[in-house]
């Protein structure tokens, strides 16, 4: 909400250089929160099937973004940073 009120959309946030040093912090927080969600779903087995689908969908999106980020960094460094 803070970034949206400043006029930064998803693309603006993704390319914002000032957030690059905090990328590991955001990634760690995301993984921790997804882990907590999976733990709570496993603990409460009587929950709605939609909760499980949503958490697994979010996990797939985060995993896809992580793979894209790693591959993109590897490709850029292999091309000499161009």
KEKE-3310 file (N, C-alpha, C; in steps of 0.2 Angstrom, whole numbers, plus 5000, padded with zeros to 4 digits):
npx = (5004:5010:5019:5011:5004:5014:5015:5022:5021:5019:5029:5037:5042:5048:5059:5065:5080:5084:5078:5085:5096:5089:5083:5087:5081:5067:5065:5068:5058:5047:5048:5048:5035:5027:5031:5026:5012:5010:5013:5003:4992:4994:4994:4980:4970:4957:4953:4947:4947:4951:4959:4971:4974:4976:4987:4997:4997:5002:5015:5020:5020:5030:5041:5043:5046:5058:5066:5066:5073:5086:5090:5090:5099:5111:5111:5113:5126:5133:5134:5142:5137:5128)
npy = (4994:5006:5008:5009:5020:5029:5029:5019:5005:4987:4984:4995:4993:4981:4985:4994:5001:5004:4995:4983:4979:4974:4962:4949:4949:4951:4939:4929:4932:4930:4916:4911:4915:4908:4895:4895:4896:4883:4875:4878:4874:4860:4857:4860:4850:4850:4860:4871:4866:4876:4884:4877:4876:4889:4892:4883:4888:4901:4897:4891:4902:4910:4901:4900:4914:4915:4905:4912:4924:4919:4912:4923:4932:4924:4923:4936:4939:4929:4935:4945:4956:4964)
npz = (5000:5004:4994:4982:4985:4983:4970:4964:4954:4952:4942:4944:4957:4955:4948:4955:4961:4974:4983:4981:4989:5000:4996:5000:5013:5011:5004:5013:5023:5016:5013:5026:5031:5021:5025:5038:5035:5028:5039:5048:5040:5039:5052:5056:5050:5046:5038:5025:5008:4999:5005:5006:4992:4989:4997:4991:4978:4980:4985:4973:4965:4971:4971:4957:4954:4961:4955:4942:4945:4949:4938:4929:4934:4933:4919:4915:4921:4914:4901:4902:4910:4902)
capx = (5000:5014:5022:5006:5002:5020:5015:5026:5017:5023:5035:5041:5045:5053:5065:5068:5086:5085:5076:5090:5100:5084:5080:5087:5077:5061:5064:5068:5052:5042:5049:5046:5028:5024:5032:5021:5006:5010:5013:4996:4987:4996:4991:4973:4968:4950:4952:4944:4952:4953:4965:4977:4975:4979:4994:5001:4997:5007:5021:5022:5022:5036:5046:5044:5050:5065:5070:5067:5078:5092:5092:5091:5106:5116:5112:5116:5133:5137:5134:5146:5133:5125)
capy = (5000:5012:5009:5011:5027:5033:5029:5013:4999:4981:4985:5000:4990:4976:4988:4999:4999:5005:4989:4977:4976:4971:4956:4943:4950:4950:4932:4926:4934:4926:4909:4910:4915:4902:4889:4895:4894:4876:4872:4879:4870:4853:4856:4860:4846:4851:4867:4872:4864:4882:4887:4873:4878:4896:4892:4880:4892:4906:4894:4890:4908:4912:4897:4903:4920:4913:4902:4917:4928:4916:4911:4930:4934:4919:4924:4943:4938:4926:4939:4951:4961:4968)
capz = (5000:5004:4987:4978:4986:4981:4963:4962:4953:4952:4938:4947:4963:4953:4945:4960:4964:4981:4986:4979:4995:5005:4992:5004:5018:5008:5002:5019:5026:5012:5014:5033:5031:5018:5030:5044:5032:5027:5045:5051:5036:5041:5059:5056:5044:5044:5035:5018:5002:4995:5009:5003:4985:4989:4999:4986:4973:4982:4985:4966:4962:4974:4968:4950:4954:4964:4949:4937:4948:4949:4931:4926:4937:4930:4912:4914:4923:4909:4896:4904:4913:4897)
cpx = (5004:5017:5017:5004:5008:5020:5020:5022:5021:5029:5040:5045:5050:5059:5068:5075:5087:5082:5081:5093:5095:5081:5081:5082:5070:5060:5064:5061:5046:5042:5046:5038:5024:5025:5027:5014:5005:5010:5006:4991:4988:4993:4983:4971:4961:4948:4949:4949:4955:4959:4971:4979:4978:4986:4999:5002:5002:5014:5024:5024:5029:5042:5048:5048:5057:5069:5071:5073:5085:5095:5094:5098:5111:5117:5115:5124:5137:5138:5138:5143:5129:5118)
cpy = (5006:5013:5011:5018:5032:5033:5023:5007:4993:4981:4990:4998:4985:4979:4993:4997:5000:4999:4983:4975:4972:4964:4950:4943:4948:4942:4928:4926:4930:4919:4907:4910:4910:4896:4889:4893:4886:4872:4872:4874:4862:4852:4856:4857:4847:4857:4866:4869:4870:4885:4883:4875:4884:4896:4889:4884:4898:4903:4893:4897:4911:4908:4899:4909:4919:4910:4907:4922:4925:4915:4918:4932:4930:4921:4931:4942:4934:4930:4945:4957:4966:4967)
cpz = (5000:4997:4982:4979:4984:4973:4960:4961:4954:4948:4941:4953:4961:4951:4950:4963:4971:4986:4985:4985:5000:5002:4997:5010:5016:5007:5008:5023:5022:5013:5021:5034:5027:5022:5035:5041:5031:5034:5048:5047:5038:5048:5060:5049:5042:5040:5028:5013:4999:4999:5007:4996:4985:4991:4994:4980:4974:4982:4978:4963:4965:4972:4961:4950:4957:4958:4944:4939:4947:4942:4927:4928:4934:4922:4911:4916:4917:4903:4897:4907:4908:4897)
residu = (UNK:UNK:UNK:UNK:UNK:UNK:UNK:UNK:UNK:UNK:UNK:UNK:UNK:UNK:UNK:UNK:UNK:UNK:UNK:UNK:UNK:UNK:UNK:UNK:UNK:UNK:UNK:UNK:UNK:UNK:UNK:UNK:UNK:UNK:UNK:UNK:UNK:UNK:UNK:UNK:UNK:UNK:UNK:UNK:UNK:UNK:UNK:UNK:UNK:UNK:UNK:UNK:UNK:UNK:UNK:UNK:UNK:UNK:UNK:UNK:UNK:UNK:UNK:UNK:UNK:UNK:UNK:UNK:UNK:UNK:UNK:UNK:UNK:UNK:UNK:UNK:UNK:UNK:UNK:UNK:UNK:UNK)
# end
